[in-house]
Structures are given as structure tokens and as C-alpha cells.
Amino acid sequence: MRNMPTFRGVDYLHLESLLNEQELLVRNTARDFVEKDVLPQIRECYRDGRFPHDLIRKMGDLGFYGANLEGYGCAGMSNVEYGLLMQELERGDSGVRSFCSVQGALVMYPILTYGSEEHKQRWLPALQKGEAIGCFGLTEPGFGSNPAGMTTTARQDGADWILNGEKTWITNGTLADVALVWARSPEGIRGFLVEKGTKGYSSSDIHGKMSMRASVTSSLVLSDCRLPASAMLPGAQGLKSPLSCLTQARYGIGWGVVGAAMECYETARHYSTVRKQFDNRPIASHQLVQEKLADMITELTKAQLLALHCGRLKDQGKLEPAHVSMLKRNNVRAALDIARTSRDLLGANGIMDEYPIMRHMCNLETVKTYEGTDHIHTLVLGERVTGVAAYK
Ligand SMILES: Cc1cc2nc3c(=O)[nH]c(=O)nc-3n(C[C@H](O)[C@H](O)[C@H](O)COP(=O)(O)OP(=O)(O)OC[C@H]3O[C@@H](n4cnc5c(N)ncnc54)[C@H](O)[C@@H]3O)c2cc1C
């Protein structure tokens, strides 16, 4: 980007004063990592449609995977520290944050919560270090917003399980050493750890994405895939188990998108002070431009406050899934609006990948859809305040 000053955060209401030393340390470590390791290469990765593989082990070394989990080598961060980490990673790119979210919230969390001791010993230390990669297979071609309808089956054959079905839109699918696959068994939905190379299990990448281009998205096929009895997560039973993982990941998204919004806003704010039109005056001198910046910083600050409050609630064990729905829905909406308005303020330059805005804007379209669409979270809020479910 042309002459952008060093990023120093966006903090209109001095929210930094609400963070303790440890929280600031985590944020600054993640910010330095993004400046040094993500931003210099992300434009090329996005252009080429490839994930920056060199980050995988680096993020492991820094303790980013499963960072808010305890034991098995995990960093044991508070949920606010973890949120700040997600914020900084997504300031780099939603694909980098997604990699980390999937690994921690959607693979390590369920193994820790629902897995056997053998599962935990086998996978958690390796996943934590980035020596192994995981993916989470819930969505199917026919069942996205309504995973309850899933048609992937698990039937018993002696002591073994036989899985059949297809999963799609799976982040890190082809990279994964282990896939957590959700399937319908005779006793309800169960989770299975499927290792790369298992006969009857294959994965392939989805091409042609105009969003999340620096992230791997795949389809998984299970064709008479035979697994030992020990592949099933013993503690996971029913749809509430995968949904509990999604709540963890959505919490991280609520913070992450604040990072994308900060990057877009700051780029547009700075641009408005240097771009000159009409009598050689900066476009920032026009009231219409100032109104946009005023609206953006207000919505960004509200999103920061919501994330921080939800983080404090989560650390007190008081954050409920319906709270997380408000966080995800509001903050993704705010971030998308900020990205679109920032794009507008850069005029033609706004469509160029020399600036990060269009990339963030395209990524945020995915973030609006995955982990529960905006509509679905609207219905969660509606049900919470009325007591009436309106999903069907
Ligand atoms: C890049 C990317 C990565 C992903 N990674 C993963 C992953 O790692 N693992 C995984 O399992 N999945 C993943 N997903 C899938 C994602 O979770 C689904 O796309 C999402 O749940 C929506 O499902 P769908 O795309 O089938 O849309 P649909 O469910 O078909 O929805 C289409 C539209 O209809 C609306 N709609 C549906 N039902 C209702 C209703 N009852 N009321 C109102 N509106 C409704 C939706 O809000 C949406 O606007 C990923 C998706 C993307 C794009």
C-alpha cells in the first residue's frame, strides 16, 4: 500500500485501558506476527488462490492453536486474549483466522471436550504445534443451514463403523491429517475422527472462489469408509455437540471481523487525508466523507465493545449461544458495511488489491454465510426474545 503509516490500532474510546498486561501482550504478539509474516505475502496468496503454508508451523510455535484451551500443550489463554488473537489474525486475512479457528475451535475443542484420553494424547499436542492439521465436516451438499437433515450415515459392522456420505465447503479439507466427520448413526448424530489415507475417504478442493482465496476449501467423500470403534468421539451425542463447537468458533469470528474492519477503516481514513480533489483539498474535508468516517468509527467502536463484553462474559462462564449469535451477526454486518464504505471512499483505487479492502470485503461475504448465516442468527435472536422458533 502506498505510504500507509504503521498500524497502531483503532481505539476511539480508549478501550485499550480495559485490557490487562497479558491481554496487551497477546494482542501485540499477534499484531507483530501479522505485520511480519502475513501482510507481506497475503496479496500474492490471494491472487494465486493459495494458503500461506509457511504460517502453519509458525502459528503453532506461537501457541495460536486452541489457545483458549487448557492442557495437552495448549496456551490456556483467557477468552479475551483469544479474542484479541482472532482480531489481529483477521486483520491480516479472514483465511488465516479461519485456519486457526478451525484447528482450535472446531477440531481441538471437540477432541478435548468429547474425545477419549487416547484421542487427546494422539491428536492435541500435534494439532497444537501445527504438526497435524484438522478439519470439521458438518455441511453437506443438501444440508447447510439445517445440518439436522444430514444424510451421511454411520452403521455398525461388528465392532467397526462404516461411513457413507459427502461433506462440502470444508475449510482445510485436503490439508487435514484428521477430519472430524459428523454422521447419522442409529442412535443419532455422532462425531468420528477420520485419518488421512483411510480407505474409502477422499478429499478434493473447491475451485473458483471469489472469496477466501487464501484459504483451502474442500469436499470430503466417504464411500464405505471403515473405521475402528475407537474412531468415534465417545462424549459427542446429538446435534448439540457440533453446535457447541460452532459456538466456540463463532465467538472467535465476532472478534476476528473487528480486525478486518479496523484494517479497512484505517486504510480509508488515511486515504481520505491524502487524496485530493476539487481545489487540491483532501477528500476528508468534505462533509459527506466525514459522515462516512464518523459512522464507520462509531459502528467499529460498538463492535469492539460488544466483543470485549462477550469475552468478559465468556471468561465468567456466562456467555450463552444466543449471546454469541448477537455478537457474530452484529459484528459481521458492521464489518461488511465498513468494508463496503471504505471501498467506496477509495474510489477506483478501492477495487485494487494494492489495498486490502476489496479482499476483506470479499472474505466477509463468506464470514456472513458460514458458521450460521446472518438469517439463522436473526432467527436465534428472534426465538430468544419471543420464545417462538421460526426456522421452518
Ligand atoms: C469458504 C467457506 C468455508 C466453510 N467452511 C466450513 C467448514 O469448515 N465446515 C463445515 O461444515 N462447513 C463449512 N462451510 C459451510 C457453511 O457453514 C455453510 O455454507 C452455511 O452453513 C450455509 O449453508 P449453505 O451454503 O448450504 O446455504 P443455505 O442453507 O442453502 O442457505 C442459503 C440462503 O437461504 C437462507 N436460509 C436458509 N434457511 C433459512 C431459514 N430457515 N430462514 C431464513 N433464511 C434461510 C440462508 O440464510 C441463506 O441466505 C463453509 C462455507 C464457506 C463458504
Ligand as a Chemical Component Dictionary entry (heavy atoms), coordinates in Angstrom:
data_LIG
# 
_chem_comp.id                   LIG 
_chem_comp.type                 NON-POLYMER 
_chem_comp.pdbx_formal_charge   0 
_chem_comp.three_letter_code    LIG 
# 
loop_
_chem_comp_atom.comp_id 
_chem_comp_atom.atom_id 
_chem_comp_atom.alt_atom_id 
_chem_comp_atom.type_symbol 
_chem_comp_atom.charge 
_chem_comp_atom.model_Cartn_x 
_chem_comp_atom.model_Cartn_y 
_chem_comp_atom.model_Cartn_z 
_chem_comp_atom.pdbx_ordinal 
LIG C1  C1  C 0 -15.398 -20.614 2.459 1  
LIG C2  C2  C 0 -16.325 -21.465 3.286 2  
LIG C3  C3  C 0 -15.792 -22.271 4.290 3  
LIG C4  C4  C 0 -16.631 -23.133 5.018 4  
LIG N1  N1  N 0 -16.071 -23.968 5.961 5  
LIG C5  C5  C 0 -16.861 -24.940 6.529 6  
LIG C6  C6  C 0 -16.269 -25.954 7.362 7  
LIG O1  O1  O 0 -15.064 -25.941 7.654 8  
LIG N2  N2  N 0 -17.072 -26.954 7.821 9  
LIG C7  C7  C 0 -18.404 -27.018 7.542 10 
LIG O2  O2  O 0 -19.064 -27.953 7.983 11 
LIG N3  N3  N 0 -18.987 -26.060 6.764 12 
LIG C8  C8  C 0 -18.254 -25.033 6.243 13 
LIG N4  N4  N 0 -18.822 -24.073 5.430 14 
LIG C9  C9  C 0 -20.249 -24.193 5.084 15 
LIG C10 C10 C 0 -21.121 -23.139 5.756 16 
LIG O3  O3  O 0 -21.235 -23.382 7.121 17 
LIG C11 C11 C 0 -22.489 -23.160 5.015 18 
LIG O4  O4  O 0 -22.250 -22.575 3.746 19 
LIG C12 C12 C 0 -23.558 -22.406 5.766 20 
LIG O5  O5  O 0 -23.979 -23.126 6.888 21 
LIG C13 C13 C 0 -24.794 -22.104 4.883 22 
LIG O6  O6  O 0 -25.218 -23.246 4.233 23 
LIG P1  P1  P 0 -25.477 -23.190 2.642 24 
LIG O7  O7  O 0 -24.312 -22.586 1.989 25 
LIG O8  O8  O 0 -25.904 -24.557 2.238 26 
LIG O9  O9  O 0 -26.690 -22.175 2.454 27 
LIG P2  P2  P 0 -28.241 -22.496 2.603 28 
LIG O10 O10 O 0 -28.510 -23.180 3.910 29 
LIG O11 O11 O 0 -28.737 -23.146 1.364 30 
LIG O12 O12 O 0 -28.837 -21.020 2.687 31 
LIG C14 C14 C 0 -28.995 -20.193 1.529 32 
LIG C15 C15 C 0 -29.745 -18.934 1.957 33 
LIG O13 O13 O 0 -31.026 -19.284 2.498 34 
LIG C16 C16 C 0 -31.160 -18.750 3.791 35 
LIG N5  N5  N 0 -31.939 -19.631 4.646 36 
LIG C17 C17 C 0 -31.803 -20.985 4.807 37 
LIG N6  N6  N 0 -32.706 -21.433 5.698 38 
LIG C18 C18 C 0 -33.401 -20.335 6.135 39 
LIG C19 C19 C 0 -34.456 -20.131 7.068 40 
LIG N7  N7  N 0 -34.965 -21.135 7.781 41 
LIG N8  N8  N 0 -34.923 -18.889 7.233 42 
LIG C20 C20 C 0 -34.384 -17.846 6.558 43 
LIG N9  N9  N 0 -33.401 -17.963 5.656 44 
LIG C21 C21 C 0 -32.903 -19.194 5.462 45 
LIG C22 C22 C 0 -29.723 -18.623 4.315 46 
LIG O14 O14 O 0 -29.651 -17.677 5.368 47 
LIG C23 C23 C 0 -29.003 -18.168 3.059 48 
LIG O15 O15 O 0 -29.181 -16.789 2.865 49 
LIG C24 C24 C 0 -18.021 -23.135 4.761 50 
LIG C25 C25 C 0 -18.552 -22.289 3.773 51 
LIG C26 C26 C 0 -17.724 -21.455 3.061 52 
LIG C27 C27 C 0 -18.312 -20.566 2.001 53 
# 
loop_
_chem_comp_bond.comp_id 
_chem_comp_bond.atom_id_1 
_chem_comp_bond.atom_id_2 
_chem_comp_bond.value_order 
_chem_comp_bond.pdbx_ordinal 
LIG C1  C2  SING 1  
LIG C2  C3  SING 2  
LIG C2  C26 DOUB 3  
LIG C3  C4  DOUB 4  
LIG C4  N1  SING 5  
LIG C4  C24 SING 6  
LIG N1  C5  DOUB 7  
LIG C5  C6  SING 8  
LIG C5  C8  SING 9  
LIG C6  O1  DOUB 10 
LIG C6  N2  SING 11 
LIG N2  C7  SING 12 
LIG C7  O2  DOUB 13 
LIG C7  N3  SING 14 
LIG N3  C8  DOUB 15 
LIG C8  N4  SING 16 
LIG N4  C9  SING 17 
LIG N4  C24 SING 18 
LIG C9  C10 SING 19 
LIG C10 O3  SING 20 
LIG C10 C11 SING 21 
LIG C11 O4  SING 22 
LIG C11 C12 SING 23 
LIG C12 O5  SING 24 
LIG C12 C13 SING 25 
LIG C13 O6  SING 26 
LIG O6  P1  SING 27 
LIG P1  O7  DOUB 28 
LIG P1  O8  SING 29 
LIG P1  O9  SING 30 
LIG O9  P2  SING 31 
LIG P2  O10 DOUB 32 
LIG P2  O11 SING 33 
LIG P2  O12 SING 34 
LIG O12 C14 SING 35 
LIG C14 C15 SING 36 
LIG C15 O13 SING 37 
LIG C15 C23 SING 38 
LIG O13 C16 SING 39 
LIG C16 N5  SING 40 
LIG C16 C22 SING 41 
LIG N5  C17 SING 42 
LIG N5  C21 SING 43 
LIG C17 N6  DOUB 44 
LIG N6  C18 SING 45 
LIG C18 C19 SING 46 
LIG C18 C21 DOUB 47 
LIG C19 N7  SING 48 
LIG C19 N8  DOUB 49 
LIG N8  C20 SING 50 
LIG C20 N9  DOUB 51 
LIG N9  C21 SING 52 
LIG C22 O14 SING 53 
LIG C22 C23 SING 54 
LIG C23 O15 SING 55 
LIG C24 C25 DOUB 56 
LIG C25 C26 SING 57 
LIG C26 C27 SING 58 
# 
